[in-house]
Amino acid sequence: MVLKHPYVTEKAAMMLDAEGKLQFLVRKEATKDDIKQSIEEMFGEDVVKVQTMMTMKGKKKAIVSFVNANAGEEILSRLGVM
């Protein structure tokens, strides 16, 4: 499994509200294409862009932009986070 879980912080919530982007912690070996494909398969939403970075704790984080501006909120509500 490529995705570990959504990364929910105050900063991530502000990014979701302002830009409609979601953040996920992912496996270190995961590529941007792997992440995009996994999200599209699991949630049925089209992904525009995936940005990845390493956190200060050595974990890999992905910031995902969607075609539908409300897709991030819908996904988090399906997961029971929001």
C-alpha positions, 0 to 999 in steps of 0.5 A: 500500500502506497498511502499510509494515512492523511496528514492532518495538522492545522497547516494542512487544514488551512491548505485544504480550505484555501487551495483544496489540497490534501496531504498524506503520509506515504511510503518512502519508496512511492513515486508521484505516479504511484501516489496519483494512481493509488488516490485515483483508484481508492477515492475515484477523484482525478488528481492534477498534481502531486508534490512530495517532500521529506518531513523533519522526522524522516517521513515522506509527505505528499501534497495532492491537488484535485480537478474538483476543488471540493474533492479533498473535503469529500475524501476526508469526510469519507475517511471520518476525519472531518 
